[in-house]
Amino acid sequence: MSMIVNRRDVDFYLDEMFDPGSLLASDRYSEHDRESITAILDLCQNMAEEEFLPLAAEHDENEPVFKDGQAITPDSLKGCLKTFIEAGLPTATFDHDLGGMQLPMIVANFMQGIFQAANAPATGYIFLTSSNAHMLQACGSEALRKRYLPPLVEGRWFGTMCLSEPHAGSSLSDIRCSAEPIGDGSYKLTGTKMWISGGEQDISENIVHMVLARTPDAPPGVKGISLFLVPKIRVEEDGSLGEPNNIALAGLIHKMGQRGTTNTLLNFGEGGDCLGYLVGEVNEGLKNMFHMMNEARIGVGMLATMSGLGGYLYSLDYARNRPQGRHPGDKDPNSPMLPIIEHADIRRLLMEQKVAVEGSIALLTYCSQLVDQQLISDDPQASQRLTLLLELLTPIAKSWPSEYTLEANKHAIQILGGYGYTREYPVERLYRDNRLNPIHEGSHGIHGLDLLGRKVNLAGGVTLTIFEEEMQPALDAAAGVESFAAMGEALADIWALAKQTIETVNQETDTVTRLASATPFLDAFGHVVIAWLWLRQALVAQKALRSGAQADADFYEGKIAACQFFYRYHLPQAAEKLRYVASQDRSVLDTEASWFTGPVSYTHLTLPTNREV
């Protein structure tokens, strides 16, 4: 049994639930077939299990260190990334004319996930670089693409995104980093960026930073933000590396988890001119950065999911092989102990993990399929429909797995008991690694504001109509299966409640009040989406069982049981949250700051400036 991937489940999504056949029939993906996809996934699994997984604990225990103004990473980290790069895997999603494999995202997502489950921090450098390069491909000038894309695609150079600053995390309207034009088409960057994953390392030949900054006389707020490509080492016209670009590592940030990926505080222009190059148009930086951020958000959802999957698979194996205790009715101390999977609460903890992890995989596979359909579509109306659907689902794709597979990791620790709390077993590390995901790439609360404040009302609410159309076939199919009819009705009822809740919230004119319960709404709406995807999984499983697929009966019965558990236990919780949101309760808003601890005085936080944060 693999500890990083359930290939039977992968086959279920690729062959039975989503069927990428139409994608592979398109001109874009016609070079690939199911056999070649299997071979690629085999390669990834073998490499991940042999090169990445055995080093995960070492990379956690021996994190990068600050030395002589540089971040020094373990040699073993360099080694496994070298293996990944030499296999050509960084090129997976890039076009043939860039030397890429031009694989569908629905496949690349599983490739990425296999490595994330094995050693998420090691893979962070590569997958962040991929998002960086895709954004440059979409928004950069021909000159920038020609000079910077090839080494990024090949994995010789790594990429980052530089948004936050010490005083401004999610509040990008408050960034101060400046970019002054110097007359030759380049800009002089000055300022500090914080929380920069991969911002400094000794693995790649160069680092390509994508930096949000303000030009002189830029309008205030997010409307005055521009995007700049800023290399760590300047690049000559012939592509050769020149002088350092005056980007100083001000500190390494020591984290709870994800320790193998450096996280940095960077000073731009500290020791001289730091040159950057405009990506896209002036004052359109945030719009352009969203090309990278939205891809990264789906990637974070997958990262969270695979951390949850790693914990689930390990705790499942442990539960099958750990004898302890007897059934409550067995009072004979001499009777043999049972594997703990025979105990009801252990099965509950395993089922909690299964519904979170496999529900999340279905969601992210679905979103990846939408991206692929966008890439092959030549129908503007269909493309717009796909865009709006992705806009609606992206906050959920990032946030729901981040929140609920973290709960799955908690349950994995509980199954191992005291052993799970020790570093001798991987489940505590997986929990620590996963804890980052509700925070970065937009916190859970930020995505709640985005969903309730903007996404559900895009195009006059057309996004909701589109999603309802996507759900309807499953509702119709469930109505024709006696054992599923109640679940279909429950989904239809809660969808009606969700729409009614949105209508109620939209009537509130005070923005603060209207968005006060945005996070509970995000949780509830995510549950609706996951419930739909679980119903789809169960319908596929039921069809397979009716067709006589007895060899896989246990697998399919497990899908149906998980769906039933989600509908009976979790979906009613979502209904309660929706009713709470609709009530426009002000108990939190009306709470005074002093009521938490008594009278307080506000002081400005002193931020660290030393070389080790």
URTA-V251553 format. One record per backbone hydrogen bond with DSSP energy under -1.0 kcal/mol. NH is the residue of the N-H (numbers start at 1). CO is the residue of the C=O. E is the energy in kcal/mol with one decimal. If there is no record, write none. Layout:
NH CO E
NH CO E
This chain:
10 6 -1.9
11 7 -2.6
12 8 -1.8
13 9 -2.0
14 10 -2.6
15 11 -3.0
16 12 -1.8
17 12 -2.2
18 13 -2.2
20 14 -1.0
24 20 -2.5
25 21 -1.4
26 23 -1.5
32 29 -1.9
37 33 -2.2
38 34 -2.2
39 35 -2.0
40 36 -2.2
41 37 -2.5
42 38 -2.5
43 39 -2.3
44 40 -2.4
45 41 -2.6
46 42 -2.6
47 43 -2.5
48 44 -2.9
49 45 -2.5
50 46 -2.0
51 47 -3.1
53 48 -3.1
55 52 -1.0
56 53 -1.4
59 55 -2.6
60 56 -1.5
61 57 -2.3
62 58 -2.6
65 72 -2.0
67 70 -2.8
70 67 -1.5
72 65 -3.0
78 74 -1.6
79 75 -2.3
80 76 -2.1
81 77 -1.9
82 78 -2.1
83 79 -1.9
84 80 -1.9
85 81 -2.5
86 82 -2.8
87 83 -1.3
88 85 -2.0
89 84 -1.5
91 88 -1.2
92 89 -1.7
94 91 -1.4
98 95 -1.5
99 96 -2.1
100 95 -2.5
101 91 -2.0
102 94 -1.7
103 92 -3.0
107 104 -1.0
108 104 -2.6
109 105 -2.7
111 107 -2.1
112 108 -3.0
113 109 -2.3
114 110 -2.3
115 111 -1.4
116 112 -2.3
117 113 -2.5
118 114 -1.2
119 115 -2.7
123 119 -1.4
124 120 -1.1
127 123 -2.2
128 124 -1.9
129 125 -1.5
130 126 -1.9
131 127 -1.6
132 128 -2.2
133 129 -2.6
134 130 -2.3
135 131 -2.1
136 132 -2.0
137 133 -2.6
138 134 -1.8
139 135 -2.5
140 136 -2.5
145 141 -2.7
146 142 -2.5
147 143 -1.8
148 144 -2.7
149 145 -1.9
152 148 -1.2
153 149 -3.0
154 150 -2.3
156 151 -1.5
157 151 -1.9
158 206 -2.1
160 208 -2.0
162 210 -3.6
165 168 -3.1
168 165 -1.4
172 170 -1.9
174 171 -1.8
175 172 -1.7
178 190 -2.9
179 214 -3.0
180 188 -2.3
182 186 -2.0
187 276 -2.6
188 180 -2.8
189 274 -3.3
190 178 -2.3
191 268 -1.7
193 266 -2.5
194 164 -1.8
196 264 -2.0
198 262 -3.0
199 196 -1.8
205 156 -2.2
208 158 -2.8
209 230 -2.2
211 228 -3.0
212 162 -2.1
213 226 -2.3
214 177 -2.8
218 215 -1.7
224 221 -1.6
225 222 -1.2
226 213 -3.1
228 211 -2.4
229 277 -3.1
230 209 -3.0
232 207 -2.9
234 243 -2.8
236 240 -3.1
239 236 -2.1
242 234 -3.6
245 232 -2.7
248 267 -2.8
250 265 -2.7
251 265 -1.1
252 611 -1.1
253 263 -3.2
264 196 -1.4
265 251 -2.2
266 193 -3.0
267 248 -2.7
268 191 -3.4
269 246 -2.5
276 187 -2.5
277 229 -2.0
279 227 -2.9
284 281 -1.6
285 225 -2.7
288 284 -2.0
289 285 -2.7
290 286 -1.5
291 288 -1.4
293 289 -2.8
294 290 -2.7
296 292 -2.5
297 293 -2.3
298 294 -1.7
299 295 -2.1
300 296 -2.6
301 297 -2.0
302 298 -2.0
303 299 -2.6
304 300 -2.8
305 301 -2.2
306 302 -2.6
307 303 -1.7
308 304 -2.3
309 305 -2.6
310 306 -2.4
311 307 -1.7
312 308 -2.4
313 309 -3.0
314 310 -1.9
315 311 -2.6
316 312 -2.4
317 313 -2.1
318 314 -2.5
319 315 -2.6
320 316 -1.8
321 317 -1.1
322 318 -1.6
324 338 -3.2
330 327 -2.1
335 332 -1.4
338 325 -2.7
340 322 -2.6
341 319 -1.8
342 339 -2.5
343 340 -1.8
347 343 -1.9
348 344 -2.0
349 345 -2.3
350 346 -2.2
351 347 -2.7
352 348 -2.4
353 349 -1.5
354 350 -2.5
355 351 -2.6
356 352 -1.5
357 353 -3.0
358 354 -2.3
359 355 -1.0
360 356 -1.7
361 357 -2.4
362 358 -1.9
363 359 -1.9
364 360 -2.6
365 361 -2.4
366 362 -2.2
367 363 -2.3
368 364 -2.1
369 365 -2.2
370 366 -1.9
371 367 -1.9
372 368 -2.2
373 369 -2.5
374 370 -1.9
375 371 -1.8
376 372 -1.5
377 373 -1.0
383 379 -2.7
384 380 -2.2
385 381 -1.9
386 382 -2.2
387 383 -2.4
388 384 -2.4
389 385 -2.1
390 386 -2.4
391 387 -2.4
392 388 -2.1
393 389 -2.1
394 390 -2.3
397 393 -3.1
398 394 -2.0
399 395 -2.2
400 396 -2.1
403 399 -2.2
404 400 -2.7
405 401 -2.3
408 404 -1.4
409 405 -2.1
410 406 -1.8
411 407 -2.1
412 408 -2.0
413 409 -1.9
414 410 -1.9
415 411 -2.0
416 412 -1.5
419 416 -1.2
422 419 -1.6
430 426 -2.4
431 427 -1.7
432 428 -2.1
433 429 -2.9
434 430 -2.2
435 431 -1.5
437 434 -1.4
439 436 -2.2
440 436 -1.9
444 438 -1.7
447 443 -2.1
448 444 -1.6
449 445 -2.0
450 446 -2.2
451 447 -2.4
452 448 -2.5
453 449 -2.3
454 450 -1.4
455 450 -2.6
456 451 -2.3
457 454 -1.2
458 455 -1.2
460 457 -1.2
461 458 -1.2
463 458 -1.1
465 461 -1.1
466 462 -2.5
467 463 -2.3
468 464 -2.4
469 465 -2.1
470 466 -1.7
471 467 -2.0
472 468 -1.9
475 471 -1.6
476 472 -2.7
477 473 -2.4
478 474 -2.5
479 475 -1.6
480 477 -1.0
481 478 -1.7
484 481 -1.8
485 481 -1.5
488 484 -2.3
489 485 -2.3
490 486 -2.2
491 487 -2.3
492 488 -2.3
493 489 -2.4
494 490 -2.3
495 491 -2.1
496 492 -2.0
497 493 -2.0
498 494 -2.4
499 495 -2.4
500 496 -2.3
501 497 -2.5
502 498 -2.2
503 499 -2.2
504 500 -2.2
505 501 -2.6
506 502 -2.5
508 505 -1.6
514 510 -2.7
515 511 -2.0
516 513 -1.0
518 515 -1.7
521 517 -1.8
522 518 -2.3
523 519 -2.3
524 520 -2.3
525 521 -3.2
526 522 -2.4
527 523 -1.8
528 524 -1.8
529 525 -2.1
530 526 -2.7
531 527 -2.6
532 528 -2.1
533 529 -2.1
534 530 -2.5
535 531 -2.3
536 532 -2.1
537 533 -2.0
538 534 -2.6
539 535 -2.3
540 536 -2.1
541 537 -2.3
542 538 -2.8
543 539 -2.2
544 540 -2.1
545 541 -2.4
546 542 -2.2
547 543 -1.3
548 545 -1.3
549 544 -2.0
550 548 -2.4
553 550 -1.6
556 552 -2.2
557 553 -3.0
558 554 -2.1
559 555 -1.4
560 556 -2.0
561 557 -2.5
562 558 -2.2
563 559 -2.2
564 560 -2.4
565 561 -2.3
566 562 -2.4
567 563 -2.3
568 564 -2.4
569 565 -2.5
570 566 -1.1
571 566 -2.4
574 570 -1.4
575 571 -1.7
576 572 -1.8
577 573 -1.8
578 574 -2.3
579 575 -2.2
580 576 -1.9
581 577 -2.6
582 578 -2.6
583 579 -1.3
584 581 -1.5
590 586 -3.1
591 588 -1.2
595 592 -1.4
596 593 -1.2
598 594 -2.9
613 252 -2.4
